[in-house]
């Protein structure tokens, strides 16, 4: 592992920008460092889902109320690398959670960096809830096709026979 943070003071996800043009980050901080990783919206949703499933295995679940301000990203926003793969695990006896990150490397010859982030049960609960909440802060979805509706309300729905240009 290139980066190991087993007992972070903070572990959070967040974004910079406005819906439709957001940069998502995973941030971990301990006594000596704060590290940010660039992630995709789907990866943030996946982190929340994975942690929620692991919490369910021990009879717990994400909270419905948590300190959202404490989960905010801290500037400056300078991710060290883009995450390609994410894995999560649980030591049920110790009630410790582990998130492993692997760098996205477009060149097959390059060596991908890795990171292991540990957290306790309470941190996992808050992270799962916060991840789900920030994913939901995106653009509203069309009730017919599920694609995002633009901020100005424009949307040409393929479910309505695709009349007009599709939004990307």
Buried (B, 14 or more C-beta within 10 A) or exposed (E): EBBEBEEBEBBBBBBEEEEEEBBBBBBBBBEEEBBBBBBBBEBBBBBBBBBBEBBEEBEBEBEEEBEEEEBEBEEEBEBEBBBBEBEBEBEEEEBBBBBBBBBBBEEEEEEBBBBBBBBBBEBBBBBBBBBBBBBEEBBEEBEEBEBBBBEEEEBBBEEEEEEEEEBE
